[in-house]
Amino acid sequence: MSSVATEERSAYEKHTRSNLEPDIGAVDEHELCECGHCDRPQEYRVPWPQIGGDVAYTEYHPARYRVNHPDIWEHVRAVDGVDDPDAYAVIGSRFLPLDEVQSEISVDSEKMSRVALGVDGWAPFDSAEPDEDGGVRFVTVSRDLEPRESVTINRSSAGEFLTWYRHHEGIHALDPGARDALHGGR
């Protein structure tokens, strides 16, 4: 390797290190809670879109950033003097891509069908069959399939509920069946 290439690499690493060192991990005012896994309300600093470029604040977990931007993630990991961001990516219990989420689960002996994957990595499921009053139960679960939130609504309001969920919680990916139900098979 020539000395020019070595100097350029060294300059790149110095520049990257100075830009990234304070920019990996939870934003200061949203430190991890004492239980060590409640990261839902946090934001994270991540390099975006180029290494050493601007810093973005992302509300989804760094594990998803790692999956979506593996090249940038590996560049960050390779820089000397920067804490390994993998330490932040393993916090919590979330799904990353939709195909990690089971299509059906059972919650309290009730068969539930996958609806979507939220931007927070939790997956909403709904009742496979409405109850006798026409109610559909929506349950959000984490990767360990522990129910996090639950709500029962009238079947006729399911589309409105998903629209609310999309705007307030955020949807990373809709289940193909839910997409077809909402958008007429598009």
Rosetta blueprint (number, residue, H / E / L):
1 M L
2 S L
3 S H
4 V H
5 A H
6 T H
7 E H
8 E H
9 R H
10 S H
11 A H
12 Y H
13 E H
14 K H
15 H H
16 T H
17 R H
18 S H
19 N H
20 L H
21 E H
22 P H
23 D H
24 I L
25 G E
26 A E
27 V L
28 D H
29 E H
30 H H
31 E L
32 L L
33 C L
34 E L
35 C L
36 G L
37 H L
38 C L
39 D L
40 R L
41 P L
42 Q L
43 E L
44 Y E
45 R E
46 V E
47 P E
48 W L
49 P L
50 Q L
51 I L
52 G L
53 G L
54 D L
55 V E
56 A E
57 Y E
58 T E
59 E L
60 Y L
61 H L
62 P H
63 A H
64 R H
65 Y H
66 R H
67 V H
68 N H
69 H L
70 P H
71 D H
72 I H
73 W H
74 E H
75 H H
76 V H
77 R H
78 A H
79 V L
80 D L
81 G L
82 V L
83 D L
84 D L
85 P L
86 D H
87 A H
88 Y H
89 A H
90 V L
91 I L
92 G L
93 S L
94 R L
95 F L
96 L L
97 P L
98 L H
99 D H
100 E H
101 V L
102 Q L
103 S L
104 E E
105 I E
106 S E
107 V E
108 D L
109 S L
110 E E
111 K E
112 M E
113 S E
114 R E
115 V L
116 A E
117 L E
118 G E
119 V L
120 D L
121 G L
122 W L
123 A E
124 P E
125 F E
126 D E
127 S E
128 A L
129 E L
130 P L
131 D L
132 E L
133 D L
134 G L
135 G E
136 V E
137 R E
138 F E
139 V E
140 T E
141 V E
142 S L
143 R L
144 D L
145 L L
146 E L
147 P E
148 R E
149 E E
150 S E
151 V E
152 T E
153 I E
154 N E
155 R H
156 S H
157 S H
158 A H
159 G H
160 E H
161 F H
162 L H
163 T H
164 W H
165 Y H
166 R H
167 H H
168 H H
169 E L
170 G L
171 I E
172 H E
173 A E
174 L E
175 D L
176 P H
177 G H
178 A H
179 R H
180 D H
181 A H
182 L H
183 H H
184 G L
185 G L
186 R L
